[in-house]
Amino acid sequence: MSSYIVLARKYRPQTFADLVGQEHISSTLQNAIRQNRIAHAYLFTGSRGIGKTTSARIFAKALNCENAPFDAETKKFTYQEHDAIDPCNHCATCEGVTHGNAIDVVEMDAASNTGVDDVRESIIDVVNYKPAQSRYKIYIIDEVHMLSNSAWNALLKTLEEPPAHVVFIFATTDPNKIPVTVLSRCQRYDFKRIKLDALVAHLRRIADAEGILFEEDALKLIARHARGGVRDALSAMDQVIAFAEQPITAERTAEVLGVASRETLMSFVESVLKRDVAHALECVYKVDHYGQDLARFSFDVLEVLRDMTVMVADPGTTNAIELDAQEQQRLRACLNGIPLECLQRIFGIWYQTADQLKNSLSPRLLMEMSAVRMCQVEPVVPLDAILNKLDFLSQMLGSGNVVPADALEKARAFLASQPASVQKLTSDLASKK
C-alpha cells in the first residue's frame, strides 16, 4: 500500500493563518471567537476547492481546542485583543477533527444523505444531547444545497431554536438552491477565488518545500488552469510533477494539462491585433493539431481580450486584469492606435464563438472563421461624427455658398466608407454642386 499523500491533502491548511486568499473570512471568524459572539449557524459559500470545508474544520477546532483560554464558569473565551486565535493542532480534540474521528464534530455529506430520514437520524434525534468531550457539538454539512425540501423542513425547527451547545456550519457551491427560510437563519460567508499572484506564491512555497524545480511561467499556467481554486491547482501540480522532468517548464506543463501554452495564446491575440490572418490561423491549427482543449483555449482568449479592453478603457488599472507585467507590455505595443470600439467588437465576435463552440460540428473551422472576422475589424466612425459632418455640409449648401471641389471630394470619400443608408446622400450633394 502506497504511503504517498497527494499535495492537496498534505498541505491542507490547519490554522487560520494557513488559509490562502480568504483573510476576510479568517479575520471575521477569529473576531467572533475573541468577542464570544458565536452564532448557531454559518453558511460558507463559494466555488469548489477554495477552502470552505477546510475553514469549517479550522473553526471547529478553534471552538473546541483544549488549550484555548476558556473560562468554564462564564463559558466564555478569554482571548486578549491582540492574541492570535488558532487551534493548537496537538490536543486530542484538534487531532480528532484533523483525522475525521472527533466525537463532537460531525461531518455529513448532503450529496449522499439527502433525505429526511438521514437528517433525523444524524441530527434531529441526537442534537439535544450535550457534547461528550468538547464545548460545542458541531455539525459540518458539505454540499448542503443537495438536501431535499422535506429534509430542510425537518431541520428548520432545530435550526431556528438549537441548543446552546450546537453550532451548524453549512458549506455549498450553490446557495441559490437553499430555502430563504434557512438563509435568514445563518450568517453567510462568501469565499473568493484566489487571486493569481497569491495562488502562484502558494504553489511556489509548496514546490520549494517539496524540492521540485518549477519555472515561474509553469506555476502561472497551473494557477490559471485552476481558475482560483487551490485544490484544483495542487491536483494539477501533482500531475505535472509525475510527468515532467525537472526543471519543469511551461511547455511541458501545457502538454500535461492539455491546454495551449501562454506563448500560443499571446501570439494568437497579437496576430488579431496586427490583422495577420495567416498567423492567427496557424495558432488555431497548432492548438487543434496537438489535441489541446479548444473550448479552454477559446475561454483563455476571451480573458485576454477582456483584459486588453480594460487596459484601453482604464490605462491606469492594475487590479482588474490578470495579465502579468511582461504580457501587458507585450500587448500594449500592439494596442497603440486601436480604439476601444474595435476591441469591443473583437470581443463580441469571439464571445459568440466561445458560446457556439460546444454545439459546433467543427469547432476548429468555427474558430478559424471567427479569427478571420476579427482580423478584418476596422475602426467605425461614431454616428454623432457622421451627423455633424452632414449637418455642416447641409448648412453650407443651404446658405448658397460654393462648396470647394476638394471638400466635396472628401465628403464623397467619407460617405462612401459608411453604410448604404448614409451613402444615399452622396448623390444629393453631387447634384447640388
N, C-alpha and C positions, 0 to 999 in steps of 0.2 A: 504494500500500500504506500502511495506517494505521500510524503510529508510536506510537499510544497504548498505554500499558501499564496493564492493569487494576490496581486498588488492591491486590488480593491478591498480585500479583507485585511491584509497585513497592515495597511496604512489607513484603516478606517479611524476617524477621529474619536478620541476617548475623553476629551475635555472641550470646554467651550473655546479655549484658546486655539485648539487644533482645527476648528471649523474654518473652511475657506470661503471667503466672499459672502458670509452671512452675519456680518458684525451687528447689523441692526436686530437680528433675531437673538443672538447670544447676549447682547447687552441688555435687552429687554427682559429676557428670562432671568439673568443674574440679578437685575434690579428687583424683580418680583420676589426672588428669594430673600434678598437683603432687606427689603421692606416688609416681608411677611405678608405679601399680597398674592397668595397662591389661589388661583382660580380653580374651579372644579372641572372645567372642560376647556381644552385647547384644540384648535384646528390648524394643522400645518398643511399648507397648500403649495403647489409648485410642480414643475416638470420632473421627470424621473432623474434619479441619481444626483441630486443637488443637496442632500443632507436632511431630509425630513425625518425619516426613521432614526437616523443617527442622532439628530438633535433631541428627539424624543427619549432615546436611551440615556443620553448625557443628562438631560433634565431629570429623568427618573433617578439616576444615580446621585445627582446633586441633592435631590429631596430626601433620599433615604440613606445617604452616606453616613456610616457610623462615626466617622471622625469629624463631621461637620459640627461647628459650635451651635448647640441646641439646648435650650432651657426646658427641661422636662416638665417643670411646674407650670410655666406660662405657655408651653408648647409653641415656642417661637424661636426662630434662628437669631443668633446674637452676632451676626457679622457687623463689623465696623464699616464706615463709609467707604474706605479705600481698600478693603480686603478683597483679594481675588477669590472668586467663588467658582470652585471646580471640584468635582469628585476626587477622592484620593486614589481610586482605582486599585487599592490594596486590601481594603476590608472585604469581609465575606459578602456583604450586600453588593458592593461595586463589582466584584468578580462574578457574582451570580448574574447580574444584568449583562455584563460583557459576554458571558458564555451562554446566556439564554436559559438559565435554570434558576433564576431568583423566584422565591415562593410568592412574594408580594408584588411582583411586576409581571403582569400577564400580557403577553403579546399574542395578538389574534389577527389572522389574515382574513379580511372580509371577502376576498375573492373566492375563497373556498368554504367560507362559513357565512352564507348569505341569508339563511332562513331565520324565522322567528324562534325555532327550537334551538338553534345554535346560540343565539343571543340569550335566551332564557337560561340555558344550561351553563353557559360560560360566565354570564354577568348577573342577570337579574336574580337568580336563585341564591347567589353567594355574596352579593355586593354588600349586604348588611353585616357580614362577619368582619370583625376587626382584623387588621394585618397580623400575621403570625409572628413576624420578627421586626418589621420596619415601622416607620412613622406613617407612611401612606401606602394604601393599596392602589396601584397604578395600572390602568388598562391602556395599552398601546394598540390601537386598531388601525392596521395598514389597509390602504385601498378601500377606505370606509364608504366611498360612493357606491360600492358594489352591494351594500346591504339592501334587502328588499324593503318595500314600503311597510309590510307587516312587521318586519324586524325593527324598523325605525319607530313605528307606533308603539311597539312593546317597550322600547328603550326610552321613549320620550319622558315618561313619568320619572324614571330613575335619574335621567339626565337633568330634569328640572329641579328635583329636590334630592340630591345624592347625600349619603352620609358624609360627615365632616372629614373622614379619613380617606376618601376616594378622590382620585384625580383621573379624568379621562383625557387621553391625547389621541386625537384622530389625525391620520395622515391620508392625503388624497391628491391625485393628479387632476381631478375633475370636480371642483367644488360646486359647479352648477347643477350637479345631479343630487346634491344633498338638500333635503327639505328645508324650507325657510324657517320653520319652527325649530329646527336643530341649529341652524346657523345663528339664530338670535340668542342661543344659549351658550355659545362658545366664544372664546377670544380667538380671533383669526390672525394667523401669522403667514404672510406671503413670502415664500422663499424665491430668491432671484437666481437667474442663470449666472454662472460665474463669468466674470469678465476675462477677456482673452489674456491680458497681461498677468492677472492673478493666477489663472489656471496654468499658464506656461511656467511661471515661477514655482508653482506647486509641483509640477512634473519635473522640473529641474532639481528640486530638493530630493525627490524620490530617486531620480536617476543617479544623483551623486551618492545617496545612501546605499544604493544597490551596486555602485561601482560600474555603471553602464555608461558608455560614451555616446552621447547624442549630439548631433548638430542642432544648433538653435532653430533652424528652419524646420527640422524634423519634429521638434516638440511643438512648434507653432502649428504645423499641419495636423498633428494629433489633437491639439486643443480645438482647432477649428472644426475638425471632423466630429468632435464630441458635442459641439454646439452648446457649450456652457455646462455640460454635465460632468462632474468629477468621476463618477463611476464608469461612464462610457469612455472617458479619456484613459483611465487606468486599465480598463479591459483592452482597449486598442493598443496601449503601450505594452502590455503583456504579450499581445500577439506579434507586435513588431520585434520585440526582443527575441522571441522564439525563432523568428525567421531570418532576420538580417544580421550580418556580421558587423562587428564594431570597427570603427565608429559608424553609427547608424546615420545615414544621410536622408535628406528629404526625398530623393528619388526612390530609394528603397522603401521608405515609409509609404509613399504614394502607391507603390506597386503592391505592398501588402494590404493596404486598406482598400485598394480597388478604386482609387479616386485620381483625378487629374492632378498633376503636380502644380504647385503655385506658379511656376515659370510658364507652363502651358496656359494657365488661366490668365495671367497678366499679359502674355503675348497675344492671346485672342482679343482681349479688350483693347490693347494698343492697336491692333490691326483694324478694328472697327473705327476707332477714333481717327486713324490715318486713312481710312477708306481703302484699305488694302484687301480687296476681296479674296485674292489668291491665298494670302497667308491666313486669313480668317478661316477659309475652307480647309486649309491644311491642318489647322488646330483641331477643328471638328473631326476630321478624318483620323487624326492621331488618337484622340480620345476614344473614338469608336473602334479603331483598329486594335488597340491594346486592351479592349474589353473593359474599359473603365465605365463607371456608372454615369450614364448620360443625364439622368434626372438630377443626380447630385451635382454634376458639372453645371447644368442649367441654373440650379439654385445658387451655386457659388458665383456664377457670372452676375446673377441678379443682385447679390450682395455687393459686389464690386461696383456695378453700375449705380446702385443706390448710394454708396459711399462717395463716388465721384460727383453725383448730383448734389449731395450735401456740401462737398468741398467747394463747388462753384457757387451754390446759393449762400453759403456762410463760410467764407475763406478762413476765418479765424477759429473755427471749431476744431476740437481735438477729441473730446469725449464721445461725440456722436458717431464716430467712424471706427471700423475695426482694422483698417489698413495700418501697417507699421510705417515708420518714418521713411524707410527706403522705398516702399511701394508708393507712398504718397508722392515722393519726389519724382519717381519714375512716371507716374500718371500725370502729374502737373505739367510736365514737359509736353505732353500730348494734348492737354486741355486748353492750352493757350489759344484764345480766339474762338473757342467753341461756345456758343451761347447756351444758357440754361434750357431754353426751349428744345434745342436739339437733343440734349441729354434726356429730357423727359420723354421725348418721342422714342428715342432708342430704348429707354427702359420699358415703355409701353409695349413696343414690338416684342421684346424678349420676354416680358411678363406673360403675354399671350402664348408665346411658345412654350414656356415652362408649364403653363396651365393645361395646354393641349397635349403635352408630351405623353402623359400616361395613357391616353386613348388613341395615340397615333399608330398607324400601321407601319410607318417607317420613321422612327424618331430622328435618325441621322439626316434624312432628307429634309425633314421639317426644320431642324436646326440650321442646316446649310442655307435654305431659302430665307430663313429669318436673318442669318448673318449677312446675306446679300442685301436684303432690305435695309438693315441697319447701316451698312456701308454707303448706301445711297441717300441717307437722310441729309438734307440741306437746310440751312437756316431759313426760316419763314418770317417775312416782314409782318409785324403786328398789324391788325386790322385798323387800329387808330392811325398808324402812319399812312396807310393807303388812303383812308378817308381824308386825312389832312392834305395830302398831295392833290387829290381830286378836287377838293374844295378850293385850294389855291388856284389850280388851273381854271376851274369854272369861274372864279371871280375875275381872273384876267380876261377870259373870253367874253364874259358878260359886260365888262367895262368898255369894250370896243378897242382895247389895246391890241397891237400886233404882237403875237407870240413869236419870239425868236425861233428860227428853224432848229438850232441845236437843242433848245429847251424842249421843243415839241418832239424831237427825235428821242431824247432821254425819257420823255414821258411815255412814248410808244414802247421803248425797251423795258421800262419799268412795268408797264401794264402787261406786256407780253409774258413776263415771268410769273404773273399772277393767275388765279383760277379763271375759268372761262366766263364766269358771271361778271368779272371785272374787266376782262378783255373786250367785252361788248362796247364799252365806252370809247375804245380807240377809234372806231370808225366815225363817231360823232366829232371827236376832236379833229380828225383829218378833214372832214367835210367843212369845218368852220375856219380852216386855215386861210 
